[in-house]
Amino acid sequence: MLKKFNINKSLKNLTKQNARHFSKLQFSKSKIIQDLGELPLGEVPESLKFIRPFKMTTLSNGIRVATEFWPASTSAIGVFIGAGSRDETIETSGSAHFLEHLHFKGTTKRSRIQIEKDVENLGAQLNAYTSREHTLYHMQVFNNQQKLAMDVLSDMLTNSLYNNHQIEVERDTILQELEETNKDYLETLMENV
């Protein structure tokens, strides 16, 4: 005879176990989040405001640039494109990710190999990813190389070449990535939630 699963009892036991475990990890008895009550629409309490100031600039072409001072020898440069898989239809499914790959394959000024050499000569790191909400192209570069890094990144995004050979190569690469992702059950689950 099968035993009935009692979710309430299981949750109670799990909660007791977690309470014992987490009580050992607690560093302070004070509340982490204070009760702020009702807030007027759009008002952010002082305790939640972003503490490092940044500057938002809109260029004449409509591109918004966020800059933040950070005392370090390197800078992070990123281009966020407000389009991801959520914006695709059944017919265009995968196109944001596909374009992300193709932007690394060469431009009217640089071949794929030249892009790689330029990034390497800058001592930079270049990467990209596509999410549901956006696509991000980003570089980590030494401060004195920012202008050259911006040139490489903007060239990739505005002057990319899409030749048939590269399209076929990237199609195979993306299909292989998809196959690998589907083998990772947790990632597949999270992608479909």
DRENTIPA-144044 format. One record per residue: x negated, y negated, z of N, C-alpha, C in turn; residue in three letters. Coordinates in steps of 0.1 Angstrom, whole numbers, padded with zeros to 4 digits, always signed. Layout:
# DRENTIPA-144044
XYZXYZXYZALA...
# end
This chain:
# DRENTIPA-144044
-0008+0012+0000+0000+0000+0000-0009-0013+0000MET-0005-0022-0009-0013-0034-0010-0009-0044+0002LEU-0020-0050+0007-0017-0060+0018-0014-0073+0011LYS-0005-0081+0017-0001-0094+0012-0012-0104+0016LYS-0015-0112+0007-0025-0122+0009-0018-0134+0016PHE-0024-0138+0028-0018-0149+0035-0027-0161+0034ASN-0023-0170+0025-0031-0182+0022-0033-0190+0034ILE-0023-0192+0042-0024-0201+0054-0034-0195+0064ASN-0034-0182+0066-0044-0176+0075-0058-0178+0070LYS-0059-0175+0057-0073-0176+0050-0078-0191+0051SER-0069-0200+0048-0074-0214+0049-0077-0218+0064LEU-0070-0213+0073-0073-0216+0087-0086-0211+0091LYS-0089-0198+0087-0102-0192+0090-0113-0200+0083ASN-0111-0203+0070-0121-0210+0063-0124-0224+0069LEU-0113-0231+0074-0115-0244+0080-0123-0243+0093THR-0120-0232+0101-0127-0230+0113-0142-0228+0111LYS-0145-0220+0100-0159-0217+0097-0166-0230+0092GLN-0159-0237+0084-0165-0250+0079-0167-0260+0090ASN-0157-0261+0099-0158-0270+0110-0171-0267+0119ALA-0173-0254+0121-0185-0250+0129-0197-0254+0122ARG-0198-0251+0109-0209-0254+0101-0212-0269+0100HIS-0202-0277+0096-0204-0291+0094-0206-0299+0107PHE-0201-0294+0119-0204-0300+0131-0218-0301+0135SER-0226-0291+0130-0240-0291+0132-0247-0301+0123LYS-0241-0304+0112-0247-0314+0102-0244-0328+0105LEU-0234-0331+0113-0229-0344+0115-0240-0352+0123GLN-0243-0364+0118-0253-0372+0124-0247-0383+0133PHE-0235-0387+0130-0229-0398+0138-0214-0395+0140SER-0209-0399+0152-0195-0397+0155-0187-0409+0150LYS-0193-0420+0145-0185-0431+0140-0179-0428+0127SER-0168-0435+0124-0161-0433+0111-0170-0437+0100LYS-0170-0430+0089-0178-0433+0077-0170-0444+0069ILE-0157-0442+0068-0149-0452+0060-0139-0458+0070ILE-0139-0471+0070-0130-0478+0079-0116-0480+0072GLN-0106-0481+0080-0092-0483+0075-0091-0497+0070ASP-0090-0499+0057-0089-0513+0052-0075-0517+0050LEU-0066-0508+0052-0052-0512+0050-0048-0515+0036GLY-0038-0523+0034-0034-0527+0020-0043-0539+0016GLU-0048-0538+0003-0056-0549-0002-0049-0555-0014LEU-0050-0568-0015-0044-0575-0026-0050-0569-0039PRO-0042-0569-0050-0047-0563-0062-0059-0570-0067LEU-0070-0562-0070-0082-0567-0076-0092-0572-0066GLY-0089-0572-0053-0098-0576-0043-0107-0564-0038GLU-0120-0566-0037-0129-0556-0033-0134-0560-0019VAL-0133-0551-0009-0138-0555+0004-0153-0556+0004PRO-0158-0565+0012-0173-0568+0012-0181-0555+0014GLU-0176-0546+0022-0183-0533+0025-0185-0524+0013SER-0176-0527+0003-0177-0518-0009-0183-0525-0021LEU-0186-0538-0020-0192-0545-0031-0206-0540-0035LYS-0208-0540-0048-0221-0536-0053-0232-0546-0048PHE-0242-0541-0041-0251-0550-0035-0263-0555-0044ILE-0266-0548-0054-0276-0554-0063-0269-0562-0074ARG-0273-0574-0076-0266-0583-0086-0270-0579-0100PRO-0261-0580-0109-0264-0578-0123-0258-0589-0131PHE-0263-0591-0143-0258-0602-0152-0251-0595-0164LYS-0239-0600-0168-0232-0595-0180-0232-0606-0190MET-0237-0603-0202-0238-0612-0213-0231-0607-0225THR-0223-0615-0232-0217-0610-0244-0224-0617-0256THR-0230-0609-0265-0237-0615-0277-0227-0620-0287LEU-0232-0627-0297-0223-0633-0307-0215-0623-0315SER-0221-0611-0316-0215-0600-0323-0205-0592-0315ASN-0203-0596-0302-0193-0589-0293-0199-0578-0285GLY-0212-0575-0287-0218-0565-0278-0221-0570-0264ILE-0217-0563-0254-0219-0567-0240-0232-0561-0235ARG-0240-0569-0229-0253-0565-0223-0253-0567-0208VAL-0255-0556-0201-0256-0557-0186-0271-0556-0183ALA-0276-0565-0175-0290-0565-0171-0291-0566-0156THR-0301-0559-0151-0302-0559-0136-0317-0559-0134GLU-0322-0567-0125-0336-0568-0121-0339-0556-0111PHE-0349-0549-0114-0354-0538-0105-0369-0539-0105TRP-0375-0541-0094-0390-0542-0093-0397-0529-0096PRO-0399-0525-0108-0406-0513-0111-0414-0515-0124ALA-0423-0505-0127-0431-0507-0139-0424-0502-0152SER-0412-0495-0150-0405-0490-0162-0391-0496-0162THR-0385-0496-0174-0371-0500-0175-0363-0489-0182SER-0350-0490-0179-0341-0481-0185-0333-0489-0195ALA-0332-0484-0207-0324-0491-0218-0314-0481-0223ILE-0302-0485-0223-0291-0476-0227-0281-0483-0236GLY-0276-0476-0245-0265-0481-0254-0253-0472-0251VAL-0243-0477-0245-0230-0470-0242-0221-0473-0253PHE-0216-0462-0260-0206-0464-0270-0193-0458-0264ILE-0182-0466-0264-0170-0463-0258-0162-0453-0266GLY-0168-0442-0270-0161-0431-0277-0167-0418-0274ALA-0159-0409-0270-0163-0395-0267-0153-0385-0272GLY-0154-0373-0267-0145-0363-0271-0130-0365-0269SER-0127-0374-0259-0113-0377-0257-0107-0384-0268ARG-0115-0391-0276-0110-0399-0287-0108-0392-0300ASP-0112-0379-0300-0111-0371-0312-0098-0364-0314GLU-0095-0361-0326-0083-0353-0329-0087-0339-0332THR-0078-0330-0335-0081-0316-0338-0090-0316-0351ILE-0087-0325-0360-0094-0326-0373-0109-0331-0371GLU-0110-0340-0361-0123-0347-0359-0131-0341-0347THR-0126-0330-0341-0131-0325-0329-0146-0322-0330SER-0154-0327-0321-0169-0325-0322-0177-0336-0329GLY-0170-0345-0335-0177-0355-0344-0186-0364-0335SER-0182-0368-0323-0190-0377-0315-0203-0370-0312ALA-0202-0358-0308-0214-0350-0305-0223-0348-0317HIS-0216-0345-0328-0223-0343-0341-0231-0356-0345PHE-0225-0367-0344-0231-0380-0347-0243-0382-0338LEU-0241-0379-0325-0252-0381-0316-0264-0373-0320GLU-0263-0361-0325-0274-0353-0330-0280-0360-0343HIS-0271-0364-0352-0276-0369-0365-0284-0382-0363LEU-0281-0390-0353-0288-0403-0351-0303-0401-0348HIS-0307-0389-0344-0321-0386-0341-0329-0381-0354PHE-0322-0380-0365-0328-0373-0377-0334-0382-0387LYS-0334-0395-0385-0341-0404-0394-0332-0416-0398GLY-0339-0426-0402-0332-0439-0406-0338-0443-0419THR-0333-0455-0424-0339-0461-0436-0353-0465-0434THR-0357-0468-0421-0371-0473-0418-0380-0462-0413LYS-0374-0451-0406-0382-0441-0399-0377-0427-0402ARG-0386-0418-0405-0382-0404-0406-0380-0399-0392SER-0375-0386-0391-0373-0380-0378-0387-0379-0370ARG-0397-0375-0378-0410-0374-0372-0416-0388-0368ILE-0413-0398-0375-0417-0412-0372-0410-0417-0359GLN-0397-0413-0358-0390-0417-0345-0397-0410-0333ILE-0400-0397-0335-0407-0390-0324-0420-0396-0321GLU-0428-0399-0331-0441-0406-0329-0440-0419-0322LYS-0431-0427-0327-0429-0441-0321-0425-0440-0306ASP-0416-0431-0303-0412-0429-0289-0424-0424-0281VAL-0432-0414-0286-0444-0409-0279-0454-0420-0277GLU-0457-0428-0288-0466-0439-0287-0462-0449-0276ASN-0450-0451-0274-0445-0460-0264-0446-0455-0250LEU-0449-0442-0249-0449-0435-0236-0435-0434-0230GLY-0425-0434-0239-0411-0435-0235-0405-0421-0235ALA-0393-0420-0229-0384-0409-0229-0371-0413-0236GLN-0367-0405-0246-0355-0408-0253-0345-0397-0253LEU-0333-0400-0250-0323-0389-0249-0309-0395-0252ASN-0299-0386-0253-0286-0390-0255-0276-0379-0250ALA-0264-0382-0247-0254-0373-0244-0240-0378-0248TYR-0231-0369-0250-0217-0372-0253-0208-0367-0242THR-0200-0375-0236-0190-0370-0226-0176-0372-0232SER-0166-0370-0223-0152-0373-0228-0150-0387-0230ARG-0156-0396-0222-0153-0410-0223-0162-0418-0232GLU-0175-0414-0233-0184-0423-0240-0196-0414-0246HIS-0204-0421-0254-0217-0415-0258-0228-0425-0254THR-0238-0419-0248-0249-0427-0243-0262-0424-0250LEU-0269-0434-0255-0283-0432-0260-0292-0440-0250TYR-0302-0434-0245-0310-0441-0235-0325-0438-0236HIS-0333-0448-0231-0347-0447-0231-0352-0452-0218MET-0363-0445-0213-0370-0449-0202-0384-0454-0207GLN-0388-0466-0205-0400-0471-0212-0407-0481-0202VAL-0420-0482-0204-0428-0492-0197-0423-0506-0200PHE-0423-0515-0190-0417-0528-0191-0423-0536-0203ASN-0436-0534-0206-0442-0542-0217-0439-0536-0230ASN-0431-0525-0231-0427-0519-0244-0412-0520-0247GLN-0405-0529-0239-0391-0530-0241-0387-0534-0255GLN-0393-0544-0260-0389-0549-0274-0391-0538-0284LYS-0402-0531-0284-0404-0520-0294-0393-0509-0292LEU-0391-0506-0279-0381-0495-0276-0367-0499-0281ALA-0363-0512-0279-0351-0517-0284-0350-0516-0300MET-0361-0518-0306-0362-0517-0321-0359-0503-0325ASP-0366-0493-0319-0364-0479-0322-0349-0475-0320VAL-0344-0478-0308-0330-0475-0305-0320-0481-0314LEU-0321-0494-0317-0312-0501-0326-0313-0496-0340SER-0325-0492-0344-0327-0487-0358-0319-0473-0359ASP-0321-0465-0349-0314-0452-0349-0299-0453-0350MET-0294-0463-0343-0279-0465-0342-0273-0473-0354LEU-0281-0480-0361-0275-0489-0371-0280-0485-0385THR-0291-0477-0386-0296-0474-0400-0298-0459-0402ASN-0291-0451-0395-0292-0436-0396-0289-0431-0410SER-0296-0421-0414-0293-0415-0427-0286-0402-0424LEU-0277-0398-0432-0269-0386-0430-0270-0378-0443TYR-0282-0370-0445-0283-0362-0457-0277-0348-0454ASN-0274-0342-0465-0267-0329-0465-0275-0318-0458ASN-0288-0318-0460-0297-0308-0453-0296-0310-0438HIS-0298-0322-0433-0297-0324-0418-0284-0321-0413GLN-0273-0324-0420-0260-0321-0416-0258-0306-0414ILE-0263-0298-0423-0262-0283-0422-0271-0278-0410GLU-0283-0284-0409-0292-0280-0397-0285-0283-0384VAL-0279-0294-0383-0273-0298-0370-0260-0291-0368GLU-0253-0287-0378-0241-0279-0377-0245-0266-0370ARG-0256-0259-0375-0260-0247-0369-0265-0249-0354ASP-0272-0260-0352-0277-0263-0338-0265-0264-0328THR-0255-0272-0333-0243-0274-0324-0235-0262-0322ILE-0234-0253-0332-0226-0241-0330-0234-0232-0321LEU-0247-0232-0321-0255-0224-0311-0253-0230-0297GLN-0253-0243-0296-0251-0249-0283-0237-0245-0277GLU-0227-0245-0286-0213-0242-0282-0213-0227-0277LEU-0220-0219-0284-0220-0205-0280-0226-0203-0267GLU-0237-0210-0264-0244-0210-0251-0235-0215-0240GLU-0228-0226-0243-0219-0232-0233-0208-0223-0230THR-0202-0216-0240-0191-0207-0237-0196-0195-0228ASN-0209-0192-0228-0214-0181-0219-0214-0186-0205LYS-0215-0199-0202-0215-0205-0189-0201-0207-0185ASP-0195-0197-0177-0181-0197-0174-0177-0210-0166TYR-0185-0214-0157-0182-0226-0148-0181-0238-0157LEU-0190-0240-0166-0190-0252-0175-0178-0251-0184GLU-0175-0239-0189-0163-0238-0198-0151-0241-0190THR-0150-0236-0178-0138-0239-0170-0137-0254-0168LEU-0148-0261-0164-0147-0275-0161-0144-0283-0174MET-0148-0279-0185-0146-0285-0198-0131-0285-0201GLU-0124-0274-0197-0110-0272-0201-0100-0276-0190ASN-0105-0281-0179-0096-0285-0168-0090-0299-0171VAL
# end
